[in-house]
Amino acid sequence: METINEKFTGIRKVIDQAYIDKGISYNAYRTLIDDLLKEEKSTGPSQSASLTAYSKLNVVRMNRLDKTTELLPALKDALLGLTSKQTWLVLTEGWCGDAAQIVPVFAKVASFSNNIDLRFLLRDENPELMDQYLYKGRSKSIPKLIALNENNQEIFNWGPRPKEAQAMFESLRDQQESYDSIKEKIHGWYAKDRTISTQKELIELLINSQEGQ
């Protein structure tokens, strides 16, 4: 059974260095979104008033989470326990509401640990990489975190949502709720959760990544 958070065992997938070199910092990602919004644009090849509106709302969400997110003590401990460098590649887009709720957590993690090199890639500019990480083999769901060791081998991947939020999303979709209703309920879940689920799942993955060294 496929899980939301997959950890590689056996032969590890290797990611081309070109993707790492192409990745941008969190600050650069935020600046890119802001600069595009000045032109009433969003990231990605498709442009629409709705995507621009989502991007504007996501900037507000990220600004809030940048200020309010506090790392759990157990997550700090897991980060302090890292004995080797990791590169975290994140596939994302500025219009994605789930990404706005999650990437600030990744940024907090990277700012706490010198062993994490966080880089962002736009999903629609990197289709070959995204196609390697389709959710359940068919959905280009983001954000998608790909953690690599110093040899660019995948240690684990995570996304697009914490397990509980993903289960809620799939249940609402199966009940044929409207897209707007699903969005409202999912973002309500994020507000109540306050990044705790994302952090707890990262703790488990970080600990497992050390045990697998």
trRosetta pair geometry for C-beta under 8 A, 3 or more apart (Angstrom, degrees):
i j d omega theta_ij theta_ji phi_ij phi_ji
2 6 7.4 -32 -161 -80 79 117
2 136 5.9 152 84 -105 149 67
2 137 7.9 -144 -68 -19 168 95
3 6 6.0 152 69 -77 88 68
4 135 7.9 1 -128 -138 68 106
4 158 7.6 37 135 -153 84 60
4 159 7.5 -143 173 90 89 17
4 160 7.9 -99 -159 28 102 49
4 161 7.2 -72 -158 67 141 64
4 162 7.9 84 123 177 155 20
4 163 5.3 -176 33 -96 144 72
4 166 5.2 159 -98 30 142 169
5 156 7.1 14 177 175 90 115
5 157 7.4 -170 -152 94 56 53
5 158 4.9 2 -120 -114 94 76
5 159 8.0 95 -93 4 69 35
5 163 7.3 -67 -7 -62 106 99
5 201 6.0 -167 -61 -176 156 119
5 204 7.9 86 119 87 157 119
5 205 6.4 -113 -180 -74 131 120
6 156 7.0 172 94 -160 50 71
6 157 5.5 3 61 57 91 92
7 155 7.6 -31 -147 148 82 56
7 156 4.5 -29 -110 -110 75 98
7 205 6.8 -173 -83 -131 110 83
7 208 5.8 -58 -119 128 158 141
7 209 7.7 -142 -137 -74 115 71
7 212 7.5 -175 172 -42 122 157
8 12 4.8 92 132 -120 145 79
8 13 6.3 -135 -106 11 148 87
8 153 7.8 -135 86 161 154 90
8 154 4.9 105 -19 101 147 104
8 155 6.9 -145 37 -170 108 12
8 156 6.7 -148 7 -89 78 43
8 157 7.9 67 -34 -4 94 89
9 212 7.9 -119 -105 -132 70 132
12 149 8.0 27 137 15 164 117
12 153 4.0 63 110 -177 134 111
12 154 5.3 -166 -176 54 97 72
12 155 7.6 5 -143 -77 139 36
13 132 7.4 141 -168 174 151 133
13 153 7.0 137 77 -156 41 63
13 154 4.4 20 62 8 94 126
14 151 7.3 -63 -121 133 105 88
14 152 5.4 63 -162 107 79 96
14 153 5.4 -39 -94 -95 72 64
14 154 7.5 -131 -76 -10 24 78
15 19 5.6 -73 165 51 107 136
15 20 7.1 110 114 -41 113 97
15 89 6.9 -145 159 5 166 154
15 129 7.4 48 -142 -128 106 111
15 146 6.6 107 -65 139 152 139
15 148 5.8 -90 32 -91 125 138
15 152 5.1 -127 59 176 74 98
15 153 7.9 167 9 -101 77 16
15 154 6.6 95 -27 -59 104 86
16 19 5.4 101 74 -4 83 96
16 20 7.9 -156 106 2 51 85
16 152 7.5 75 -90 172 1 147
17 20 5.4 -56 -158 38 49 113
17 21 6.1 48 148 -20 77 105
17 152 6.1 -92 -74 -80 70 154
18 21 5.7 -54 -145 39 33 112
18 22 6.1 32 155 -21 65 110
19 22 5.7 -59 -146 39 29 111
19 23 6.6 46 152 -40 63 98
19 89 6.3 23 138 -128 115 150
19 121 6.4 -27 -167 -76 91 152
19 126 6.8 82 -125 -141 104 138
19 129 5.8 105 -111 -82 142 146
20 23 5.7 -41 -154 10 33 118
20 87 5.8 -10 -125 175 120 158
20 89 6.7 -96 -94 -77 67 116
20 119 6.3 115 -150 48 57 163
20 148 7.5 -89 -82 54 123 156
20 152 6.8 -108 -30 -111 139 109
22 121 6.4 56 106 -107 105 104
22 126 7.7 150 104 -83 145 123
23 89 5.8 -119 -88 -121 144 85
23 119 2.6 61 139 160 138 124
23 120 5.9 130 -163 46 86 29
23 121 5.4 -65 -101 -55 79 87
24 28 3.9 -110 171 95 115 132
24 29 5.6 149 97 -56 111 76
24 32 7.2 82 100 -27 162 135
24 119 6.4 115 42 -158 22 77
24 120 5.3 -44 65 59 77 89
24 121 7.8 135 16 -77 77 44
25 28 4.5 96 54 9 79 102
25 29 6.9 -135 98 -7 42 87
25 118 7.1 77 -140 91 60 86
25 119 7.0 -49 -80 -111 39 59
25 120 7.3 3 114 13 8 99
26 29 5.5 -53 -148 34 32 115
26 30 6.4 30 155 -17 65 104
26 103 7.1 165 -126 158 103 106
26 106 7.5 175 -87 99 124 95
26 107 4.2 93 -122 -108 165 113
26 110 7.1 165 -22 58 129 142
26 118 6.1 13 -39 110 102 128
26 120 6.7 108 -89 -25 48 126
27 30 5.8 -54 -148 37 31 109
27 31 6.3 31 153 -19 65 108
28 31 5.6 -53 -145 38 33 113
28 32 6.3 41 153 -26 64 102
28 120 7.6 -171 78 46 94 115
29 32 5.7 -50 -150 30 29 114
29 33 6.8 28 153 -16 61 103
29 92 7.4 39 -158 76 139 132
29 94 7.9 178 172 -79 85 92
29 103 7.6 -100 114 163 152 150
29 120 4.3 23 -77 58 136 159
30 33 5.8 -54 -154 34 34 110
30 34 6.4 32 151 -17 66 108
30 59 7.9 110 -153 -126 86 86
30 62 6.9 -165 -112 129 109 147
31 34 5.6 -55 -146 39 34 112
31 35 6.1 33 156 -21 68 107
32 35 5.9 -56 -145 36 27 109
32 36 6.4 24 157 -16 63 108
32 43 6.8 52 132 -86 113 111
32 94 7.4 -144 103 -59 94 131
33 36 6.0 -60 -151 38 28 109
33 37 6.3 28 154 -21 64 109
33 42 7.9 -1 -140 -146 79 59
33 43 6.5 -52 -97 -36 75 108
33 55 6.0 -164 -163 -170 103 111
33 58 7.6 -96 -168 94 149 114
33 59 6.3 178 128 -82 128 102
33 94 4.0 157 -112 -122 110 137
34 37 5.7 -58 -149 35 30 112
34 38 6.9 40 151 -28 62 98
34 59 6.9 105 -84 -119 77 136
35 38 5.8 -45 -159 19 35 116
35 39 7.6 16 149 -1 60 102
36 39 6.0 -68 -164 45 41 101
36 41 4.3 -94 -179 86 91 95
36 42 6.2 100 133 -123 134 11
36 43 6.3 178 12 -62 172 58
36 55 7.3 -67 95 167 115 161
36 94 7.0 158 58 41 139 164
37 40 7.0 36 -165 -89 43 25
37 41 7.0 -124 -78 56 28 54
37 42 7.6 41 -80 -87 72 53
37 52 6.9 133 -123 -157 74 87
37 55 5.9 -159 -83 118 107 123
37 56 6.2 127 -139 -82 132 79
37 59 7.1 -32 -40 -38 164 147
40 52 5.4 9 -177 -140 65 154
41 47 5.8 -47 -136 -125 83 121
41 52 6.5 -81 -127 -96 8 106
42 47 6.5 164 36 -120 86 68
42 48 7.9 -23 17 44 127 59
42 51 4.1 -110 14 138 155 104
42 52 5.2 -137 -42 -81 97 52
42 54 7.2 28 -108 65 145 94
42 55 4.4 -172 -113 -39 97 140
42 93 7.6 51 156 165 106 102
42 94 5.6 -161 -164 80 81 110
42 95 4.6 34 -172 -57 143 113
43 55 7.3 145 6 -106 78 131
43 93 4.9 -162 86 -158 120 77
43 94 4.1 121 2 12 113 104
43 95 6.6 -147 47 -10 82 87
43 122 5.5 -144 172 -126 127 127
43 124 7.7 155 139 36 89 113
44 47 7.8 171 89 -65 82 60
44 51 7.4 -102 59 -173 124 148
44 93 5.4 18 -47 -142 119 129
44 94 7.9 -144 -8 34 95 85
44 95 6.9 -63 14 12 131 122
44 122 6.7 -165 -72 180 66 122
44 123 7.5 -4 -94 63 107 89
44 124 4.5 75 -130 31 88 146
44 125 8.0 -131 -106 -33 52 82
45 124 5.8 -132 4 144 92 139
46 51 6.7 145 111 -45 91 162
46 124 7.8 -142 7 -121 88 169
47 51 6.5 -130 -146 61 36 135
47 52 7.5 37 -164 -46 79 100
48 51 4.7 95 55 7 82 101
48 52 7.0 -147 93 -3 44 87
49 52 5.7 -57 -151 39 33 112
49 53 6.3 35 152 -22 66 107
50 53 5.5 -53 -148 36 33 113
50 54 6.4 36 153 -20 65 102
51 54 5.6 -49 -147 34 34 113
51 55 6.4 37 152 -21 64 104
51 95 4.5 -36 -161 -115 83 150
52 55 5.6 -53 -150 34 32 113
52 56 6.6 34 152 -20 65 102
52 95 7.9 -45 -59 -100 20 110
53 56 5.7 -51 -150 33 33 112
53 57 6.5 30 153 -15 65 105
54 57 5.8 -59 -151 40 32 110
54 58 6.1 34 152 -22 67 109
54 95 4.4 64 92 -160 122 80
54 96 7.8 57 148 -47 128 13
54 97 6.4 -90 -164 -56 107 89
55 58 5.5 -55 -146 36 31 114
55 59 6.7 40 153 -26 63 97
55 94 4.6 35 -127 132 106 106
55 95 4.9 -51 -61 -88 85 66
56 59 5.9 -47 -155 24 33 113
56 60 7.2 32 148 -15 60 101
57 60 5.7 -53 -161 33 39 114
57 61 6.5 39 145 -19 68 105
57 97 7.5 -13 100 -104 116 95
57 100 7.8 113 110 111 74 179
58 61 5.2 -49 -146 36 40 115
58 62 6.1 37 156 -17 70 104
58 94 6.3 163 82 174 144 64
58 95 6.9 -175 -7 -134 146 22
58 96 7.3 77 -105 69 152 41
58 97 6.3 -136 -87 -104 103 50
58 99 7.3 21 -152 80 137 89
58 100 3.6 -136 -150 -81 93 145
59 62 5.9 -54 -143 39 30 107
59 63 6.2 35 155 -22 64 106
59 100 7.9 -81 -40 -129 24 125
60 63 5.8 -53 -146 35 28 113
60 64 6.5 27 155 -18 62 106
61 64 5.9 -59 -154 35 29 110
61 65 6.3 17 156 -11 66 110
61 97 7.5 91 2 -150 168 69
61 100 4.2 71 85 149 132 122
61 101 6.3 -55 165 -73 134 61
62 65 5.8 -58 -141 43 33 106
62 66 6.0 43 156 -28 67 104
62 100 5.2 -100 -51 -154 90 83
62 103 7.1 -15 -116 73 114 101
62 104 5.4 167 -146 -57 72 116
63 66 5.7 -50 -147 29 27 115
63 67 6.8 17 156 -10 60 108
64 67 6.1 -69 -159 40 30 105
64 68 5.9 -7 162 6 70 121
65 68 6.0 -70 -126 52 31 92
65 69 5.0 36 180 -36 75 113
65 100 7.8 150 11 159 138 69
65 101 7.2 149 -63 -143 154 39
65 104 3.8 135 112 68 118 160
65 105 7.4 -62 168 -45 128 68
65 195 7.0 118 -146 -58 112 131
66 69 7.0 -26 -107 19 12 107
66 104 5.2 -119 -67 -139 62 124
66 107 7.2 -23 -110 87 86 142
68 194 7.9 -93 134 -152 118 95
69 104 5.6 161 -9 129 150 111
69 105 6.0 -147 -158 -91 151 65
69 108 5.2 -121 112 -49 125 152
69 195 5.4 31 -125 12 103 167
71 75 4.8 -120 -176 83 98 123
71 76 5.3 114 119 -55 124 89
71 79 7.9 -22 179 0 152 140
71 108 5.6 -179 -57 142 100 122
71 109 7.0 126 -103 -85 127 61
71 112 6.0 -6 -15 -53 163 158
71 199 6.7 165 -144 -133 62 132
72 75 4.4 93 59 3 86 103
72 76 7.1 -151 93 -4 46 83
72 196 7.2 85 -61 -133 126 71
72 199 5.0 130 1 143 116 141
72 200 7.3 40 11 -70 163 66
72 203 7.1 -51 74 -60 129 131
73 76 5.6 -54 -150 36 35 113
73 77 6.4 38 151 -22 67 103
74 77 5.4 -48 -148 34 35 115
74 78 6.5 38 152 -20 64 102
74 200 7.8 34 83 -112 132 66
74 203 5.3 20 125 -127 105 147
75 78 5.6 -49 -148 35 35 112
75 79 6.4 34 152 -17 64 105
75 109 7.2 -88 165 -105 121 96
75 199 5.0 -73 -59 -173 146 102
75 200 8.0 -96 -64 -78 105 34
75 202 6.3 40 -127 90 113 110
75 203 5.1 -100 -90 -77 70 97
75 206 7.7 102 -145 22 66 149
76 79 5.7 -57 -149 39 32 111
76 80 6.2 32 153 -19 66 107
76 112 6.4 -107 -116 177 80 146
77 80 5.7 -55 -146 38 31 111
77 81 6.3 31 153 -22 63 109
78 81 5.6 -58 -152 35 31 115
78 82 7.5 53 147 -42 59 84
78 202 7.7 159 89 125 150 80
78 203 4.9 178 -25 -140 155 70
78 206 4.2 96 158 95 124 134
78 207 5.5 -81 -127 -56 113 81
79 82 5.9 -26 -165 -8 41 113
79 109 6.6 -168 -90 -158 135 81
79 112 5.6 49 125 110 165 116
79 113 4.2 -123 -174 -69 115 127
79 115 7.4 171 -171 49 76 111
79 116 7.3 -55 -139 -21 106 124
79 206 6.7 -50 -71 -166 55 159
80 113 7.7 -136 -65 -103 41 98
81 206 7.6 116 68 142 106 109
81 207 7.5 28 84 -105 146 68
81 210 6.1 -32 130 -80 108 166
82 86 6.9 -91 -152 -5 137 112
82 113 6.3 58 30 -160 142 136
82 115 4.3 -174 112 87 136 158
82 116 7.5 154 -12 -47 178 85
82 206 7.0 -70 -72 -169 99 108
82 210 6.7 -132 -108 -81 50 113
83 115 8.0 71 44 -122 6 155
83 210 6.8 97 14 -134 97 104
83 213 7.2 -34 63 -54 114 174
84 115 6.9 108 103 -158 25 122
84 149 6.7 13 123 -149 131 92
84 150 6.3 -97 173 -24 112 114
84 213 6.7 142 9 -119 134 135
85 115 5.2 -144 -108 -158 48 71
85 116 7.9 174 -159 -75 62 25
85 117 6.8 25 -177 -10 106 107
85 149 7.7 105 85 -165 66 52
85 150 5.3 81 65 -78 103 98
86 115 6.1 52 17 144 81 87
86 116 5.5 -14 71 -109 96 66
86 117 7.2 -168 97 26 47 74
86 147 5.4 -10 -177 -168 125 98
86 148 6.5 143 -163 70 68 46
86 149 6.5 -43 -108 -101 69 42
86 155 6.5 -60 -127 14 115 149
86 209 7.2 25 -90 153 141 153
87 116 7.9 132 -109 -162 21 52
87 117 4.7 -30 -110 70 70 105
87 119 6.6 -7 -173 12 98 114
87 147 7.4 154 80 -156 47 48
87 148 4.4 -16 60 60 96 106
87 152 7.4 -11 40 -106 136 62
88 106 6.4 -164 133 -161 147 115
88 109 7.9 58 -12 95 167 126
88 110 6.9 -124 40 -77 132 112
88 116 5.7 10 -8 -169 117 100
88 117 6.9 172 22 80 70 48
88 118 4.8 -15 66 -109 110 66
88 119 7.0 159 84 27 58 64
88 145 6.0 -21 -166 -161 100 99
88 146 7.3 146 -158 74 49 46
88 147 5.4 -18 -102 -101 74 72
88 148 7.7 -172 -76 20 28 76
89 119 5.5 -22 -106 74 62 96
89 120 7.9 143 -161 -101 53 20
89 121 6.1 9 -173 0 98 117
89 129 8.0 -88 143 178 142 145
89 145 7.4 144 79 -157 49 47
89 146 4.5 -17 64 62 101 101
89 147 8.0 -167 25 -75 70 26
89 148 6.8 41 -5 -9 104 115
90 103 6.3 117 160 -115 158 102
90 106 6.1 77 -69 156 147 174
90 118 7.1 10 -8 -168 117 87
90 119 7.1 175 21 90 78 45
90 120 5.0 -31 69 -109 100 68
90 121 6.9 167 80 27 46 71
90 143 5.6 -8 -172 -172 102 116
90 144 7.0 156 -155 78 52 47
90 145 5.3 -16 -101 -99 81 67
90 146 7.6 -173 -77 21 34 71
91 121 5.4 -31 -100 78 62 97
91 122 7.7 41 -154 157 64 11
91 123 4.8 81 174 -89 100 79
91 126 6.6 -125 -117 73 105 125
91 129 6.8 -174 -81 112 128 113
91 130 5.7 140 -156 -93 156 88
91 133 7.0 160 15 71 147 140
91 142 5.3 -112 113 -116 88 115
91 143 6.5 157 79 -158 58 59
91 144 4.3 3 48 52 109 101
91 146 7.5 52 -13 -8 97 107
91 159 8.0 -179 56 88 93 168
92 96 6.2 -133 -166 43 74 137
92 99 4.4 120 -148 -139 107 142
92 103 6.0 29 -106 -70 160 137
92 120 5.9 -46 36 -155 119 105
92 121 7.4 122 25 70 70 48
92 122 6.9 -64 76 -112 57 44
92 123 6.5 -166 56 -33 8 95
92 142 5.3 161 -110 168 43 129
92 143 4.6 -5 -91 -110 95 96
92 144 7.8 -162 -59 28 62 62
93 96 4.8 101 64 -18 85 106
93 99 6.6 159 51 6 52 160
93 122 6.0 70 -96 -150 71 82
93 123 5.3 -61 -43 21 101 109
93 124 6.7 46 -88 -3 126 101
93 142 6.3 101 7 79 87 152
94 99 7.8 -108 -108 90 17 138
96 99 3.8 68 91 8 114 114
96 100 6.8 176 95 -15 62 82
96 142 5.4 -67 -122 90 169 105
96 143 6.8 148 109 -51 146 72
97 100 5.6 -52 -151 31 36 113
97 101 6.7 31 153 -16 65 105
97 183 6.4 84 40 -147 168 102
97 186 7.6 103 112 98 128 122
97 187 6.4 -67 169 -77 130 112
98 101 5.7 -60 -154 37 36 110
98 102 6.2 10 156 -4 69 119
98 141 8.0 -1 59 -178 157 89
98 142 7.0 157 77 104 114 56
98 143 6.4 -149 113 1 95 78
98 160 5.7 55 123 154 153 102
98 161 5.6 -83 -149 -82 132 94
98 165 7.9 145 -127 137 109 141
98 186 7.5 -48 -83 150 91 135
99 102 6.0 -77 -143 48 29 99
99 103 5.3 20 176 -22 76 114
99 142 5.7 1 -64 130 114 97
99 143 4.2 112 -107 -50 83 103
100 103 7.0 -36 -107 29 20 101
100 104 7.8 24 180 -15 46 103
101 104 8.0 -80 174 25 18 102
101 187 7.2 -155 -71 -121 136 73
101 190 4.4 -67 -147 -146 142 151
101 195 7.8 -170 168 -86 78 80
102 105 5.7 -56 -168 28 49 113
102 106 6.9 46 144 -17 76 101
102 143 5.3 -145 80 34 131 133
102 159 7.7 124 139 -111 165 95
102 161 7.6 -138 -60 -115 140 51
102 195 8.0 146 -114 -123 49 89
102 198 5.7 -179 -128 -119 88 149
103 106 5.2 -46 -152 33 49 116
103 107 6.4 53 150 -23 71 100
103 120 7.4 38 -146 -101 135 124
103 143 5.9 154 -61 -77 93 161
104 107 5.3 -50 -148 35 39 116
104 108 6.5 43 152 -22 67 99
104 195 7.9 -86 85 -97 99 140
105 108 5.7 -50 -151 32 34 112
105 109 6.5 38 149 -21 64 103
105 195 5.1 168 -83 -155 122 124
105 198 5.1 116 62 117 176 138
105 199 6.3 -132 -157 -68 129 80
105 202 7.5 -169 144 -22 121 150
106 109 5.6 -53 -152 34 33 115
106 110 6.4 29 154 -16 67 107
106 118 5.8 140 152 -137 102 135
106 145 6.7 -171 -98 -101 133 127
107 110 5.8 -55 -146 38 32 109
107 111 6.3 30 155 -19 65 108
107 118 6.6 180 -101 116 49 166
108 111 5.8 -57 -146 37 30 109
108 112 6.4 27 155 -20 63 109
109 112 5.9 -64 -155 34 28 109
109 113 6.4 -17 165 16 66 112
109 116 6.0 -28 131 80 93 170
109 118 7.5 122 81 -68 93 133
109 202 6.8 -106 -92 169 148 155
110 113 6.6 -77 -135 54 27 83
110 116 4.6 -122 -111 105 67 114
110 117 7.4 72 -140 -134 113 11
110 118 3.7 -68 -81 -15 153 129
113 116 4.5 67 87 6 115 104
121 125 7.0 -134 177 73 82 103
121 126 5.0 7 160 -5 126 153
121 129 6.9 7 116 75 156 153
122 125 4.3 59 78 16 106 112
122 126 6.7 139 78 3 56 96
123 126 6.5 -95 -154 53 23 87
123 127 7.9 61 159 -85 63 53
123 130 5.2 74 -159 -87 81 139
123 140 6.3 115 177 168 132 112
123 142 5.2 -105 -65 -55 140 148
123 144 7.8 98 -98 20 106 111
124 127 6.9 15 -152 -65 40 86
124 130 8.0 3 -78 -18 32 157
126 129 4.4 -15 155 35 111 116
126 130 5.9 122 102 -23 80 93
127 130 5.5 -58 -141 41 35 112
127 131 6.0 40 159 -28 69 105
128 131 5.9 -51 -149 30 27 114
128 132 7.3 30 149 -21 57 100
129 132 5.9 -55 -163 26 39 112
129 133 7.1 0 152 8 67 110
130 133 6.1 -83 -155 52 37 91
130 134 7.2 70 151 -69 71 70
130 140 5.4 29 165 -139 127 100
130 142 8.0 -49 -127 -67 114 109
130 144 7.3 137 -125 33 73 150
131 134 6.2 -2 -150 -39 40 106
133 144 5.0 117 131 -178 141 152
133 146 6.8 -106 -79 -71 151 115
133 157 6.2 -135 -129 180 122 157
133 159 7.9 40 161 68 124 116
134 137 5.3 55 94 -154 116 17
134 138 5.6 129 158 13 130 12
134 139 5.9 131 -174 52 84 38
134 140 6.2 -46 -116 -77 81 51
134 141 7.8 93 -161 17 50 79
135 138 7.3 -54 79 58 61 59
135 139 4.2 -35 58 68 100 104
135 140 7.8 -129 12 -35 90 6
135 141 4.1 5 -9 25 138 124
135 159 7.8 -105 -79 115 109 77
135 160 6.2 -58 -65 -10 139 106
136 139 6.3 37 47 14 92 103
141 144 7.2 111 96 -60 66 102
141 159 6.9 179 114 142 95 94
141 160 3.8 -112 143 -22 105 145
141 161 7.9 -69 165 -12 127 88
142 159 6.8 -8 -145 169 38 138
142 160 5.5 112 132 -124 4 117
143 159 5.2 -114 100 -128 61 136
143 160 5.9 134 50 -144 40 75
144 157 6.6 1 -179 -177 90 111
144 158 7.6 162 -158 82 48 46
144 159 4.1 -156 -108 72 47 150
144 160 6.2 -46 -68 -87 71 76
145 157 6.2 166 90 -157 60 60
145 158 4.4 -5 57 57 113 92
145 159 5.4 140 11 -33 74 115
146 154 6.1 -66 -170 -119 94 102
146 157 4.9 -12 -105 -107 63 100
147 154 7.0 91 75 -158 56 62
147 155 4.6 -58 108 57 102 105
147 156 5.1 14 46 55 119 73
147 157 6.9 -166 16 -82 74 45
147 158 7.7 40 -16 0 106 99
147 205 7.3 141 8 150 152 124
147 209 6.7 -63 120 -101 144 150
148 151 8.0 -133 171 72 95 47
148 152 5.2 -10 -176 -143 136 39
148 153 6.3 138 -154 64 78 31
148 154 6.0 -50 -97 -94 70 41
148 155 6.4 165 -116 -3 14 90
149 152 7.4 -69 68 1 60 13
149 153 5.1 -9 38 57 105 88
149 155 5.5 110 -45 -57 87 108
154 157 6.4 -25 -163 -42 123 98
155 209 4.5 44 165 -133 129 113
155 212 7.1 150 -155 78 87 132
156 205 4.7 -161 101 -161 164 111
156 208 7.0 83 -65 87 141 116
156 209 5.8 -100 -9 -76 116 106
158 201 6.6 134 -142 132 131 119
158 202 7.1 -17 -78 -88 174 72
158 205 6.2 -72 -62 -61 125 165
160 166 7.2 126 64 -94 74 109
161 165 4.1 -112 163 94 124 114
161 166 4.3 160 73 -61 109 82
161 169 6.5 113 34 -9 162 140
161 186 7.8 -74 -128 -159 150 119
162 165 4.8 80 60 15 83 107
162 166 6.8 -156 89 -10 37 90
162 193 7.3 -172 43 177 156 161
162 197 3.7 72 -164 125 161 120
162 198 5.2 -104 -64 -69 113 61
162 201 5.8 -175 -126 -11 84 141
163 166 5.7 -60 -147 37 28 111
163 167 6.3 28 157 -19 65 106
163 197 7.3 -133 37 179 73 121
163 201 6.9 153 -12 -88 97 135
164 167 5.8 -53 -149 35 31 111
164 168 6.5 32 152 -18 63 106
164 189 7.4 -162 118 -177 103 133
164 193 7.7 164 76 -97 131 138
164 197 5.7 -103 28 -130 116 156
165 168 5.6 -53 -149 36 33 113
165 169 6.3 38 152 -23 66 104
165 186 6.1 79 -163 -149 101 89
165 189 5.5 156 -107 113 90 142
165 190 7.0 41 -105 -67 140 78
165 193 7.5 -71 -58 -20 111 161
165 197 7.0 154 -16 90 102 153
166 169 5.5 -50 -147 33 33 114
166 170 6.4 27 157 -15 65 106
167 170 6.0 -57 -147 39 30 107
167 171 6.2 31 154 -20 64 109
168 171 5.7 -58 -147 37 29 111
168 172 6.2 26 158 -16 66 108
168 185 6.9 -143 159 130 122 112
168 186 6.6 158 104 -99 120 75
168 189 6.0 154 59 -66 168 161
169 172 6.1 -60 -149 38 26 107
169 173 6.2 25 155 -18 64 110
169 182 6.5 73 -137 -172 69 114
169 186 5.9 36 -83 -93 93 125
170 173 5.6 -53 -143 39 31 113
170 174 6.2 33 156 -21 65 106
171 174 5.8 -56 -147 36 29 110
171 175 6.4 23 153 -14 63 108
172 175 5.7 -59 -149 41 32 109
172 177 4.5 -49 -179 31 89 134
172 181 7.2 -158 -174 112 125 97
172 182 4.7 147 123 -111 137 93
172 185 6.3 165 -90 68 155 144
172 186 7.8 -120 27 -51 154 93
173 176 7.5 35 175 -78 36 31
173 177 7.1 -77 -81 41 27 86
173 182 6.5 44 -67 -107 71 147
177 181 4.5 -109 168 88 109 127
177 182 5.3 136 97 -58 114 86
177 185 7.8 2 135 9 160 139
178 181 4.5 92 58 7 84 104
178 182 6.9 -150 93 -6 43 85
179 182 5.8 -55 -149 36 31 111
179 183 6.4 33 154 -20 65 106
180 183 5.7 -52 -148 35 31 113
180 184 6.4 32 154 -21 64 106
181 184 5.8 -54 -148 34 32 112
181 185 6.4 23 157 -13 65 108
182 185 6.0 -63 -148 40 29 105
182 186 6.1 26 158 -18 67 111
183 186 5.9 -59 -143 38 27 108
183 187 6.2 17 163 -10 65 111
184 187 6.3 -63 -147 42 24 103
184 188 6.3 29 152 -23 62 109
185 188 5.4 -51 -147 34 32 116
185 189 6.6 39 151 -23 63 100
186 189 5.6 -49 -155 29 34 114
186 190 6.7 36 147 -18 64 100
187 190 5.3 -43 -147 33 41 115
187 191 6.5 47 151 -23 65 100
188 191 5.6 -51 -150 31 34 114
188 192 6.6 26 154 -12 65 105
189 192 6.0 -61 -151 40 31 105
189 193 5.9 26 156 -19 68 115
190 193 5.7 -62 -140 41 28 110
190 195 7.9 35 -167 -63 80 55
191 194 7.4 19 172 -63 31 64
193 196 5.5 -134 174 37 75 89
193 197 5.1 -39 -169 0 133 107
193 198 7.9 100 135 -6 127 85
195 198 5.2 -57 -164 44 66 116
195 199 5.7 65 141 -25 86 105
196 199 5.8 -62 -150 39 30 110
196 200 6.2 28 157 -20 68 108
197 200 5.8 -54 -144 36 31 110
197 201 6.4 27 159 -16 65 106
198 201 6.1 -62 -152 38 28 107
198 202 6.4 27 152 -18 64 109
199 202 5.6 -57 -149 37 33 112
199 203 6.5 42 151 -28 65 100
200 203 5.5 -44 -152 25 35 117
200 204 6.9 33 153 -16 63 101
201 204 5.8 -50 -154 34 37 111
201 205 6.5 33 151 -15 66 107
202 205 5.6 -58 -145 41 35 110
202 206 6.0 36 157 -21 69 107
203 206 6.0 -59 -148 36 26 109
203 207 6.4 23 157 -16 64 108
204 207 6.0 -57 -148 37 28 108
204 208 6.2 25 156 -15 64 111
205 208 5.7 -57 -145 41 30 111
205 209 6.2 35 154 -27 65 105
206 209 5.6 -51 -147 30 30 113
206 210 6.8 28 154 -17 62 102
207 210 6.0 -58 -158 33 33 108
207 211 6.5 29 149 -16 66 107
208 211 5.5 -55 -146 38 36 111
208 212 6.1 30 156 -18 68 110
209 212 5.9 -60 -147 39 29 109
209 213 7.4 55 149 -49 58 85
210 213 5.9 -25 -163 -12 40 114
